[in-house]
Amino acid sequence: MCIRDRYQRRVHGDYQVFRMTEETTFAFNADIQQLMGLIINTFYSNKEIFLREIISNASDALDKIRYKSITNPDELKHESKLFIKIIPDKSNNTLTLWDSGIGMTKTELVNNLGTIARSGTKQFVEAISAGADISMIGQFGVGFYSAFLVADKVQVISKNNEDEQYIWESTAGGTFNVYKDEKTERIPRGSKIILFLKEDQLEFLEERKLKDIIKKHSEFIGFPIELFVEKTQEKEITESDDDKKDEKKTEEKKDEEKKTEEKKTDDVKIEEVKEEKTEKKEKKKKKIKEIKHEYEQINKNKPIWMKKSTDISKEDYSSFYKTLTNDWEEHLSVKHFSVEGQLEFKALLFVPKRAPFDMFETRKKKNNIKLYVRRVFIMDDCEELIPEYLNFVRGVVDSDDLPLNISRENLQQNKILKVMKKNIIKKCLEMFGELSENKEDFKKFYEQFGKNIKLGIHEDAANRPKLADFLRYHTSKSGEELSSLKEYIGRMKPEQKDIFYITGESRSTVANSPFLEALKKRDYEVIYMVDPIDEYSVQQLKEYEGKKLKSCTKEGLTFDESDEEKKKREEEKAKFEPLCKLIKDVLGDKVEKVIPGTRVIDSPCVLVTGEFGWTANMERIMKAQALRDSSMTSYMVSKKTMEINPKHSIVVELKKKADADSSDKTVKDLIWLLYETALLTSGFSLDDPTTFGTRIHRMIKLGLSIEEDDKKEDEAMPPLQETKKEGAPASAPTAPAPEAKAPVTTKMEEVDQTNFNSQPQRFHNNK
């Protein structure tokens, strides 16, 4: 430490007073020197955090003096107002932050701002060296030094009730000076921090920039933050004093003239005078622009979450929501709560009326909850605070238990945050439950955020049963209204054990699906799931209130049958076993098996997928993914089971033809036609649409009695797989005799006549 004399000059009117002031130079603590060097040489881009740190320190100083004044009111006698003032000075390139807090004595200036190493200093330097974010500087109690991010010189003028006014100043060169202030304006109490900004940091003198930073980080500080601003306003003034004198003479002259005139009605006189005066006013006034400097409070929005919900009106909530979100509409629902006990925090959550257009964009920030620590804004993209499916919920969370400026790395490991997340989810679900009590409000909510609820079903196993209560679907009996799963269960038949659902592209598609034929006949209600995300959510939602969810398009759909019905079905199975075997042989690996089914009534057949594989709709969705992993398709695409309707006329007639000649080319052709038609009606896409089109064209030609060269027709058709006759050796496939070529058309006509028996005249010419 070295001491030297310094001359200072104070100007009083026309004379100058010279005083000798003792100035003491101190060396920074070694750890602080290292910290200062790191801050000065950093390339950190987010330098605006210096303002947040200094305002937070000012708020702490104001809290201390307010606390002391509770027991000793005289502490506030020199300055009763508690404030934070920010004064940008473009002429001197300085930014001053002035608070009326507790202030510091000379000893505190020396100890707190340089010589006594704090435990966090070294830890912060180590954290920064390891690649941590410099914005966490306040967590280590050394936030003041962030001022050197933007300033090459810092001066602190401080006055404590128990000491004189002192100045601390440093250029961060390893030393700092402290001396008694006999030069600058007296401060009743508190501190002024004057930042001499670097040449490339002058943007922090701009009014707009300062306002944005304050509103972002310190809007809800409990003390008024006032910014010294320049305001321009228009003012009306008289053009000149000579004009006033001329106007007075003119008025006197006119008054004399009027006295000599004949008396007129008072009303007319009044009107004339008014008109003349109006003309005079217009002539004598002009507008000029006047520049004023004044303090403007920036943090006008109070932290209403600190109040009791009973003390806040609906209008207050609405005003705060619009300020917080910049939404032009009011919120749909609000939840205001506080958690007390081992962990204490307050929160205010809103559900907006409309979903943002980019809600599920991958580059969008994960949530809209702003995290505050003791009313100081920390971040608004904390992924650990709320799950992604609730990213539409807006609001604030304020904790006194989290350390100020906690880093993102520590947030991920912080147990407090996990407890906060659990409570926030719980309160969100309570808010949705309150919304569901009003049918109209919940309808609006579900239209906008139904996908989020379904995403939650897929992702949040712990809250899946609660989220399932909020699901709404159209059903085969609900008409245009949406129905909940609870309402569905209330309408179930006494003998119905499962909840039936079908997935598809649209309501009209699933409503006319052949998979519903047997269910409709039994008067069972079916849920229509036509949103692509339904395919994902229903994979996780296996049951609801003890009732299993059963897909109409998958295996495992069974109905209660009497002994007689079971016996009849066994007989049909044995009767149609040869046809099922033939169809399987013709189609090969296109189907896993062929069986007589009970789920279709009016259709000849359908294609059913495995119980644990993709449905036809899921297969369609996955094929549409631009960046899908094609390797997944090979093992996730479900094997198809063809269920034939043994009562349908086409199947009955096909069995007769197959029994007569299983190697008949026409039988094989019709089997392929049935399979490809079933692909379409079951929701799948065709592997080879051209071949299917060729078969349809042949049917059209037969219906129109168009003759065609058989050879050309055979060349146009793709080769069909040959099947062996019953009883023939496996190694000797049965081939049709050459002379069997001629009657092909006739056999086709006979089968087609069964298909088109409603119009037998079409086939008359061929016979």
TIDOPA-254294 format. One line per 4 residues: number of its first residue (from 1); for each residue x, y, z of C-alpha. Coordinates in steps of 0.05 Angstrom, whole numbers. Layout:
N
NUM) X,Y,Z; ...
***
This chain:
767
1) 0,0,0; 26,70,-16; 0,138,4; 8,202,-35
5) -19,272,-32; -68,296,-84; -93,365,-99; -167,373,-115
9) -204,434,-137; -275,455,-120; -308,513,-154; -352,559,-112
13) -381,617,-151; -324,662,-175; -269,634,-130; -233,568,-125
17) -216,528,-62; -157,480,-63; -157,423,-14; -107,369,-1
21) -137,299,1; -103,236,22; -108,181,-31; -91,109,-14
25) -71,58,-67; -85,-15,-54; -66,-78,-92; -121,-127,-112
29) -120,-195,-81; -84,-246,-126; -148,-284,-142; -185,-220,-158
33) -127,-198,-203; -133,-262,-241; -209,-253,-246; -201,-181,-271
37) -151,-202,-323; -198,-256,-347; -257,-208,-352; -218,-153,-387
41) -191,-201,-440; -254,-241,-451; -289,-247,-518; -356,-259,-484
45) -411,-231,-528; -468,-225,-477; -437,-165,-441; -505,-136,-421
49) -504,-179,-358; -462,-125,-323; -525,-83,-316; -564,-141,-286
53) -509,-153,-234; -502,-81,-212; -577,-71,-207; -582,-135,-166
57) -527,-110,-119; -564,-43,-113; -628,-81,-97; -592,-119,-42
61) -565,-53,-13; -635,-24,-12; -661,-87,22; -608,-80,76
65) -625,-7,92; -699,-22,92; -687,-80,140; -646,-36,187
69) -699,19,185; -750,-29,214; -714,-28,281; -684,42,273
73) -727,90,231; -672,143,236; -632,103,185; -676,135,131
77) -675,206,157; -624,231,106; -659,198,46; -728,168,56
81) -739,147,-16; -711,80,-39; -692,81,-112; -644,59,-167
85) -627,112,-218; -589,102,-284; -558,162,-318; -526,156,-387
89) -480,213,-405; -461,214,-479; -418,276,-473; -370,241,-425
93) -384,169,-446; -403,149,-376; -460,107,-348; -479,121,-275
97) -519,74,-231; -542,108,-167; -579,74,-110; -602,101,-43
101) -583,36,-7; -542,25,55; -477,50,23; -406,30,44
105) -356,58,93; -283,67,73; -264,0,105; -321,-36,68
109) -299,-5,2; -229,-31,13; -249,-100,37; -309,-114,-7
113) -281,-87,-72; -211,-115,-74; -168,-138,-17; -207,-194,18
117) -213,-255,-27; -282,-285,-27; -290,-360,-29; -325,-357,-96
121) -271,-317,-133; -224,-375,-144; -281,-423,-159; -308,-375,-212
125) -240,-369,-246; -235,-445,-247; -305,-452,-275; -292,-401,-330
129) -226,-436,-348; -265,-501,-353; -311,-469,-405; -370,-447,-362
133) -414,-387,-380; -389,-319,-354; -462,-299,-340; -459,-342,-276
137) -410,-291,-245; -462,-268,-194; -469,-338,-166; -399,-332,-137
141) -410,-264,-104; -365,-226,-152; -417,-196,-199; -391,-126,-188
145) -329,-140,-229; -372,-154,-291; -371,-78,-298; -302,-85,-330
149) -334,-122,-388; -356,-54,-415; -314,-3,-377; -240,10,-375
153) -248,52,-312; -298,45,-254; -311,95,-200; -353,81,-138
157) -377,140,-96; -408,114,-31; -438,144,32; -457,103,93
161) -494,133,152; -435,116,197; -379,147,155; -360,203,107
165) -368,200,31; -311,162,-2; -291,145,-73; -264,78,-98
169) -235,77,-168; -195,29,-211; -174,18,-282; -166,-57,-269
173) -91,-52,-274; -78,-92,-210; -90,-34,-162; -146,11,-138
177) -150,77,-101; -194,99,-43; -199,171,-19; -247,218,16
181) -294,253,-31; -292,328,-25; -304,343,-98; -368,313,-124
185) -440,325,-106; -461,302,-36; -500,237,-32; -548,233,28
189) -537,158,30; -522,101,-19; -474,89,-76; -460,116,-146
193) -423,71,-193; -395,109,-252; -373,67,-312; -325,100,-361
197) -345,59,-422; -297,30,-473; -301,60,-542; -333,-3,-571
201) -386,-7,-516; -420,60,-526; -485,25,-546; -500,19,-471
205) -512,94,-470; -572,87,-517; -640,95,-484; -672,38,-523
209) -617,-10,-507; -618,5,-433; -694,-1,-430; -692,-69,-464
213) -639,-96,-417; -675,-71,-355; -742,-100,-378; -709,-166,-395
217) -670,-177,-331; -694,-130,-276; -766,-113,-292; -792,-142,-227
221) -740,-114,-178; -778,-91,-117; -752,-19,-121; -765,34,-175
225) -712,34,-230; -710,103,-262; -675,120,-327; -653,191,-342
229) -684,202,-411; -690,257,-462; -761,274,-483; -785,319,-539
233) -854,352,-534; -891,404,-574; -909,469,-540; -953,527,-563
237) -924,597,-555; -944,667,-578; -909,692,-640; -884,759,-609
241) -899,811,-556; -911,865,-609; -967,824,-637; -1000,825,-568
245) -998,902,-564; -1027,910,-634; -1083,862,-616; -1100,902,-553
249) -1105,967,-593; -1148,935,-645; -1195,909,-592; -1202,977,-559
253) -1217,1011,-626; -1270,960,-643; -1304,967,-576; -1311,1043,-587
257) -1340,1032,-656; -1390,982,-629; -1416,1032,-578; -1436,1080,-633
261) -1472,1027,-672; -1544,1008,-662; -1556,958,-607; -1561,887,-631
265) -1581,824,-595; -1533,798,-543; -1531,730,-576; -1507,758,-643
269) -1454,799,-607; -1430,739,-569; -1425,698,-633; -1387,754,-669
273) -1338,762,-612; -1326,687,-608; -1311,684,-682; -1263,743,-678
277) -1228,714,-617; -1221,647,-651; -1189,681,-710; -1143,718,-664
281) -1122,655,-627; -1106,621,-692; -1062,678,-712; -1023,689,-648
285) -1004,616,-630; -949,573,-659; -918,505,-639; -846,492,-624
289) -808,429,-601; -781,431,-531; -728,381,-505; -733,359,-432
293) -692,313,-389; -727,274,-335; -728,208,-298; -774,154,-326
297) -791,92,-285; -777,30,-327; -801,-26,-282; -874,-5,-276
301) -900,-76,-277; -900,-101,-206; -886,-175,-191; -960,-192,-180
305) -942,-264,-166; -917,-239,-98; -987,-218,-79; -1043,-263,-56
309) -1089,-287,-112; -1149,-260,-74; -1120,-189,-80; -1111,-192,-156
313) -1168,-176,-204; -1181,-210,-270; -1160,-145,-305; -1093,-146,-268
317) -1079,-217,-291; -1098,-199,-362; -1054,-137,-363; -995,-175,-335
321) -1005,-232,-385; -1005,-184,-444; -942,-150,-418; -907,-216,-407
325) -925,-248,-473; -939,-190,-521; -1004,-225,-538; -1062,-181,-562
329) -1114,-228,-533; -1131,-245,-462; -1109,-312,-432; -1156,-372,-431
333) -1138,-395,-361; -1091,-376,-303; -1061,-413,-244; -1030,-373,-188
337) -998,-413,-132; -941,-416,-82; -905,-477,-55; -881,-476,17
341) -842,-524,61; -771,-549,49; -775,-514,-19; -808,-447,-29
345) -826,-415,-95; -882,-376,-126; -910,-384,-196; -960,-354,-243
349) -980,-396,-303; -1024,-378,-363; -1057,-418,-419; -1063,-374,-482
353) -1124,-375,-527; -1085,-393,-589; -1028,-440,-603; -966,-408,-632
357) -955,-425,-705; -886,-452,-691; -904,-493,-629; -870,-557,-652
361) -812,-526,-690; -747,-560,-671; -707,-495,-669; -758,-461,-624
365) -741,-453,-551; -768,-509,-510; -813,-470,-462; -842,-402,-445
369) -832,-402,-370; -788,-346,-344; -744,-365,-285; -731,-312,-233
373) -689,-315,-170; -712,-263,-119; -746,-223,-174; -684,-222,-218
377) -693,-254,-286; -646,-313,-299; -669,-348,-362; -730,-366,-404
381) -705,-429,-438; -693,-476,-379; -711,-544,-406; -710,-574,-336
385) -767,-531,-312; -825,-558,-353; -833,-616,-403; -836,-603,-477
389) -909,-622,-485; -927,-564,-439; -886,-513,-479; -949,-473,-494
393) -958,-454,-420; -933,-383,-407; -914,-353,-341; -862,-339,-288
397) -830,-379,-232; -794,-342,-176; -751,-379,-126; -714,-355,-65
401) -678,-421,-56; -640,-422,-121; -572,-386,-123; -573,-322,-164
405) -548,-333,-235; -545,-408,-227; -511,-438,-288; -545,-484,-338
409) -497,-539,-318; -518,-535,-245; -591,-528,-263; -591,-596,-295
413) -565,-627,-231; -604,-584,-182; -653,-623,-140; -693,-560,-125
417) -709,-554,-199; -734,-625,-203; -783,-612,-146; -804,-547,-180
421) -817,-584,-245; -860,-637,-210; -902,-583,-177; -910,-542,-241
425) -935,-603,-279; -984,-619,-223; -1011,-548,-223; -1017,-547,-299
429) -1060,-610,-297; -1103,-578,-243; -1112,-518,-288; -1133,-563,-346
433) -1182,-598,-300; -1213,-531,-281; -1219,-514,-355; -1254,-581,-370
437) -1311,-560,-323; -1331,-508,-375; -1348,-545,-439; -1340,-486,-486
441) -1273,-464,-456; -1246,-534,-458; -1268,-542,-530; -1226,-481,-548
445) -1168,-507,-507; -1170,-577,-540; -1175,-549,-610; -1110,-511,-599
449) -1071,-557,-552; -1100,-627,-562; -1036,-650,-595; -996,-629,-534
453) -1040,-672,-489; -1029,-731,-535; -955,-718,-536; -957,-719,-460
457) -991,-787,-462; -932,-812,-503; -877,-780,-462; -900,-773,-390
461) -912,-842,-360; -921,-815,-289; -979,-769,-308; -1009,-812,-363
465) -1073,-832,-326; -1088,-758,-309; -1074,-735,-380; -1119,-790,-408
469) -1178,-755,-373; -1168,-695,-420; -1168,-735,-486; -1227,-722,-532
473) -1247,-761,-595; -1303,-767,-645; -1336,-835,-642; -1386,-876,-684
477) -1441,-850,-638; -1418,-780,-617; -1436,-745,-682; -1402,-677,-687
481) -1388,-673,-612; -1322,-696,-581; -1327,-750,-528; -1281,-766,-470
485) -1259,-836,-452; -1299,-831,-387; -1362,-815,-427; -1347,-873,-474
489) -1343,-921,-416; -1409,-894,-390; -1442,-914,-456; -1411,-984,-462
493) -1456,-1045,-470; -1460,-1090,-408; -1425,-1147,-444; -1371,-1103,-474
497) -1303,-1113,-441; -1257,-1069,-483; -1252,-999,-512; -1253,-1005,-588
501) -1216,-955,-631; -1194,-948,-703; -1138,-904,-731; -1140,-874,-800
505) -1129,-814,-845; -1197,-780,-836; -1264,-789,-802; -1300,-807,-867
509) -1247,-860,-883; -1252,-895,-815; -1328,-888,-811; -1335,-929,-875
513) -1280,-978,-859; -1297,-1053,-868; -1265,-1066,-800; -1325,-1035,-765
517) -1378,-1079,-798; -1383,-1131,-743; -1377,-1079,-687; -1433,-1037,-717
521) -1477,-1099,-723; -1467,-1111,-648; -1481,-1037,-634; -1412,-1026,-603
525) -1385,-955,-603; -1317,-944,-637; -1269,-886,-624; -1242,-852,-686
529) -1168,-833,-680; -1151,-792,-742; -1094,-749,-716; -1024,-776,-736
533) -1001,-767,-664; -1056,-814,-641; -1016,-872,-668; -959,-855,-621
537) -1001,-839,-559; -1045,-901,-564; -983,-945,-564; -969,-921,-493
541) -1041,-917,-469; -1056,-991,-462; -1117,-984,-417; -1162,-933,-384
545) -1198,-945,-318; -1186,-1020,-323; -1212,-1026,-395; -1163,-1047,-448
549) -1159,-1007,-513; -1168,-1054,-573; -1152,-1035,-645; -1204,-1057,-697
553) -1150,-1066,-749; -1104,-1112,-709; -1105,-1184,-689; -1136,-1203,-623
557) -1206,-1173,-635; -1254,-1224,-607; -1328,-1224,-587; -1367,-1264,-538
561) -1399,-1323,-575; -1449,-1377,-555; -1430,-1451,-560; -1471,-1457,-624
565) -1435,-1398,-656; -1368,-1427,-637; -1387,-1495,-667; -1410,-1462,-731
569) -1346,-1422,-737; -1304,-1486,-728; -1343,-1519,-784; -1331,-1459,-830
573) -1258,-1460,-814; -1252,-1533,-834; -1295,-1522,-896; -1253,-1463,-922
577) -1185,-1490,-902; -1167,-1512,-974; -1185,-1443,-1002; -1145,-1409,-947
581) -1086,-1454,-963; -1092,-1438,-1038; -1096,-1363,-1025; -1034,-1367,-981
585) -996,-1406,-1035; -1015,-1356,-1089; -998,-1294,-1048; -935,-1324,-1018
589) -900,-1278,-968; -949,-1221,-981; -991,-1249,-924; -970,-1288,-862
593) -1034,-1329,-860; -1105,-1333,-887; -1163,-1349,-840; -1239,-1343,-839
597) -1256,-1282,-797; -1314,-1253,-758; -1300,-1178,-763; -1328,-1167,-833
601) -1401,-1174,-854; -1410,-1139,-921; -1339,-1143,-948; -1306,-1206,-978
605) -1241,-1197,-939; -1195,-1150,-901; -1121,-1149,-884; -1106,-1149,-809
609) -1039,-1130,-778; -1003,-1162,-720; -1021,-1140,-649; -953,-1109,-635
613) -933,-1082,-703; -951,-1020,-743; -1022,-1010,-767; -1035,-992,-839
617) -1043,-919,-818; -977,-919,-780; -942,-950,-840; -970,-893,-883
621) -946,-841,-832; -876,-870,-829; -869,-874,-904; -885,-800,-907
625) -827,-782,-861; -775,-746,-902; -717,-765,-857; -741,-833,-834
629) -694,-890,-818; -711,-941,-872; -677,-996,-832; -732,-992,-780
633) -785,-1007,-833; -760,-1078,-844; -775,-1101,-774; -832,-1054,-754
637) -877,-1067,-815; -926,-1118,-790; -941,-1183,-825; -1011,-1182,-855
641) -1064,-1233,-841; -1120,-1240,-892; -1187,-1252,-860; -1239,-1277,-910
645) -1314,-1272,-900; -1341,-1344,-910; -1412,-1318,-919; -1396,-1271,-976
649) -1419,-1292,-1046; -1351,-1277,-1078; -1315,-1321,-1029; -1366,-1376,-1036
653) -1362,-1376,-1112; -1286,-1371,-1110; -1285,-1434,-1066; -1327,-1471,-1117
657) -1279,-1452,-1174; -1218,-1470,-1132; -1248,-1537,-1114; -1262,-1551,-1188
661) -1192,-1532,-1211; -1142,-1501,-1162; -1092,-1488,-1218; -1141,-1447,-1258
665) -1108,-1382,-1280; -1172,-1344,-1270; -1176,-1365,-1196; -1106,-1340,-1184
669) -1121,-1275,-1220; -1182,-1264,-1176; -1143,-1280,-1113; -1093,-1225,-1131
673) -1150,-1178,-1147; -1182,-1192,-1079; -1116,-1181,-1043; -1101,-1115,-1077
677) -1172,-1090,-1066; -1166,-1110,-992; -1100,-1071,-988; -1137,-1008,-1008
681) -1198,-1018,-965; -1154,-1036,-905; -1114,-972,-910; -1050,-997,-943
685) -1017,-972,-1006; -1006,-1014,-1068; -936,-1040,-1082; -950,-1042,-1157
689) -1009,-998,-1177; -996,-1012,-1252; -1009,-1086,-1245; -1072,-1073,-1205
693) -1095,-1024,-1259; -1083,-1076,-1312; -1128,-1126,-1276; -1182,-1074,-1267
697) -1178,-1057,-1341; -1189,-1130,-1359; -1251,-1131,-1315; -1277,-1068,-1350
701) -1265,-1099,-1419; -1303,-1161,-1398; -1360,-1119,-1371; -1362,-1081,-1438
705) -1356,-1146,-1478; -1292,-1123,-1513; -1255,-1178,-1549; -1179,-1177,-1543
709) -1123,-1219,-1570; -1109,-1272,-1517; -1034,-1273,-1531; -1028,-1198,-1524
713) -1069,-1202,-1460; -1024,-1255,-1430; -962,-1216,-1447; -990,-1154,-1413
717) -1006,-1193,-1349; -949,-1206,-1300; -932,-1279,-1289; -973,-1314,-1235
721) -946,-1363,-1185; -965,-1435,-1201; -996,-1478,-1146; -995,-1553,-1142
725) -1058,-1594,-1145; -1081,-1630,-1084; -1046,-1696,-1078; -992,-1680,-1129
729) -919,-1689,-1109; -885,-1628,-1083; -830,-1632,-1135; -879,-1635,-1194
733) -916,-1570,-1201; -979,-1575,-1241; -979,-1535,-1306; -1041,-1520,-1346
737) -1049,-1559,-1411; -1037,-1519,-1475; -1108,-1531,-1499; -1135,-1500,-1435
741) -1118,-1431,-1463; -1180,-1423,-1505; -1233,-1429,-1450; -1199,-1378,-1404
745) -1246,-1322,-1425; -1306,-1366,-1412; -1283,-1385,-1342; -1269,-1312,-1327
749) -1338,-1294,-1351; -1369,-1345,-1306; -1333,-1319,-1245; -1346,-1247,-1265
753) -1419,-1263,-1276; -1421,-1281,-1202; -1389,-1214,-1186; -1435,-1175,-1233
757) -1498,-1217,-1226; -1538,-1155,-1217; -1527,-1141,-1292; -1524,-1209,-1327
761) -1539,-1178,-1396; -1467,-1152,-1399; -1442,-1223,-1412; -1495,-1245,-1461
765) -1455,-1235,-1524; -1396,-1276,-1500; -1441,-1335,-1487
***
